[in-house]
Amino acid sequence: MNATRIIAIVLIIAGALGLLYGGFSYMKDSKAIKLGSIELSVKERQTVNIPTWAGIGAIVVGGFLLVLGGKKS
């Protein structure tokens, strides 16, 4: 398997996962207050939404790379 096919497969899988889940979230630590040796930290939930067009685009580009990347001139 060459690098083009691996990239194509990764794009197709990432696009399918993006369409399936629609986004992901993670926790971010931030410092709210610091008074001397006392420190108050807050955990915030950050959400990243993946647009539908990006998932479909990744699948289409991955498909083109898979079909056209295997041909040798």
C-alpha positions as CSV (number, residue, x, y, z in Angstrom):
1,M,0.0,0.0,0.0
2,N,1.4,3.4,-0.9
3,A,1.0,6.6,1.0
4,T,-1.8,7.9,-1.3
5,R,-4.1,5.0,-0.6
6,I,-3.4,5.3,3.2
7,I,-4.3,9.0,3.1
8,A,-7.4,8.2,1.1
9,I,-8.6,5.5,3.6
10,V,-7.9,7.9,6.5
11,L,-10.0,10.6,4.8
12,I,-12.9,8.3,4.1
13,I,-12.9,7.0,7.7
14,A,-12.6,10.6,9.2
15,G,-15.4,11.8,6.9
16,A,-17.7,8.9,8.0
17,L,-17.0,9.5,11.7
18,G,-17.6,13.2,11.2
19,L,-21.0,12.5,9.7
20,L,-21.8,9.9,12.3
21,Y,-20.9,11.9,15.4
22,G,-21.3,15.5,14.1
23,G,-18.6,16.8,16.5
24,F,-16.7,16.2,19.7
25,S,-16.2,17.8,23.1
26,Y,-13.3,18.1,25.5
27,M,-12.5,19.5,28.9
28,K,-10.3,22.6,29.3
29,D,-8.8,23.7,32.6
30,S,-8.6,27.4,33.1
31,K,-7.5,29.5,36.1
32,A,-10.3,31.6,37.5
33,I,-8.7,33.3,40.5
34,K,-5.2,33.2,42.0
35,L,-4.7,34.9,45.4
36,G,-1.2,34.2,46.7
37,S,-0.9,30.5,47.2
38,I,-4.6,29.8,46.8
39,E,-5.6,29.1,43.2
40,L,-9.1,28.4,41.9
41,S,-9.4,26.5,38.7
42,V,-12.5,25.8,36.6
43,K,-13.0,23.0,34.1
44,E,-14.9,24.1,31.0
45,R,-16.4,21.9,28.4
46,Q,-15.5,22.9,24.9
47,T,-17.5,21.6,21.9
48,V,-16.2,21.4,18.3
49,N,-18.9,20.9,15.7
50,I,-18.0,19.2,12.4
51,P,-20.1,20.6,9.5
52,T,-21.9,18.1,7.3
53,W,-20.2,19.4,4.2
54,A,-16.7,18.8,5.6
55,G,-17.6,15.1,6.3
56,I,-19.0,14.6,2.8
57,G,-16.0,16.5,1.3
58,A,-13.5,14.3,3.1
59,I,-15.3,11.1,1.8
60,V,-15.4,12.5,-1.8
61,V,-11.7,13.5,-1.8
62,G,-10.7,10.2,-0.2
63,G,-12.7,8.3,-2.8
64,F,-11.0,10.3,-5.7
65,L,-7.6,9.6,-4.1
66,L,-8.4,6.0,-3.8
67,V,-9.6,5.6,-7.4
68,L,-7.1,7.9,-9.1
69,G,-4.2,7.4,-6.8
70,G,-3.8,3.8,-7.7
71,K,-3.3,4.4,-11.4
72,K,0.3,4.7,-12.6
73,S,1.2,6.4,-15.9
